[in-house]
Amino acid sequence: MIKKVAARWTACALLPLIATSIACGHSHAPHHGGPLGHRFDDPESWSARWDDPARDEWQRPAEVIEAMAIEPGMALVDLGAGTGYFLPHLAAAAGPDGAVEALDVEAPMVDWLKNRIARDAISGASARLVPFDDPQLPAASVDRVLIVNTWHHIPERPTYGAHLTRALKPGGAVVIVDYALDSPVGPPAEMRLSPESVVADLEAAGLKAAIIPEALPRQYIVVGRLP
Ligand SMILES: C[S@@+](CC[C@H](N)C(=O)[O-])C[C@H]1O[C@@H](n2cnc3c(N)ncnc32)[C@H](O)[C@@H]1O
């Protein structure tokens, strides 16, 4: 169950900024230059941050998976999968009859994902390169789309959201996890999105969206479902 986490907010805020920045995998410069100018083409260095075991403490993958309400056998997408932090969690939730597709815009990241899937024998998982403006998903093919720390990189979000809506099966949902405006770490303030604006993006794309309140110490979760 997702619980209030005020105490951990406080603990997080008290950590030295440099330490939390490394743990979060977000530096404040120069890696947030904007959706199209920004590159994540060095998976090895990003993996040291994004796959740091200390991340589990604030990322709380079990709570994210719970918010996704995944059932065994579902078809899942991890959009902006990066180095694949969420892949084992998604694959475990989908089970042996499910599938997880990891999508990313960076070719080196997709190669890294493919290697990770093979190395760790992540059952039912695959990885694919996509363009910035379209996940190129077949219509009515996906039960859940997870988007962690990536929505703020996507240009033309309502238009992009419409691609996601089209890809959802009946009962499908898009789950967006991104940094809270007042998180002590994360992208620069000008790149952050309020949870309300994420709700508006998803509603503009035809979904019924809601914020899961106080879900995580540093981030919000917005769930958009097919009405
Ligand atoms: C901050 S990382 C987050 C990685 C992963 N979701 C995680 O939480 O560890 C953002 C990732 O999204 C990818 N990305 C950025 N814009 C994208 C887009 N328009 N479509 C798909 N992936 C994108 C980047 O290449 C990068 O790997």
The ligand as an ORCA input file, in Angstrom:
! r2SCAN-3c Opt
* xyz 0 1
  C      16.199     10.283    -17.096
  S      16.275      8.860    -18.140
  C      15.176      7.753    -17.271
  C      15.516      6.309    -17.539
  C      14.617      5.287    -16.847
  N      13.215      5.513    -17.111
  C      14.867      5.299    -15.366
  O      13.994      5.785    -14.627
  O      15.924      4.822    -14.923
  C      15.340      9.337    -19.567
  C      15.423      8.318    -20.698
  O      14.424      8.618    -21.662
  C      14.953      8.579    -22.946
  N      14.124      9.486    -23.763
  C      14.183     10.838    -23.806
  N      13.236     11.307    -24.638
  C      12.567     10.227    -25.122
  C      11.477     10.056    -26.033
  N      10.907     11.107    -26.633
  N      11.060      8.799    -26.317
  C      11.652      7.721    -25.714
  N      12.694      7.824    -24.860
  C      13.136      9.064    -24.558
  C      16.399      8.994    -22.783
  O      17.240      8.551    -23.845
  C      16.756      8.352    -21.440
  O      17.262      7.045    -21.593
*
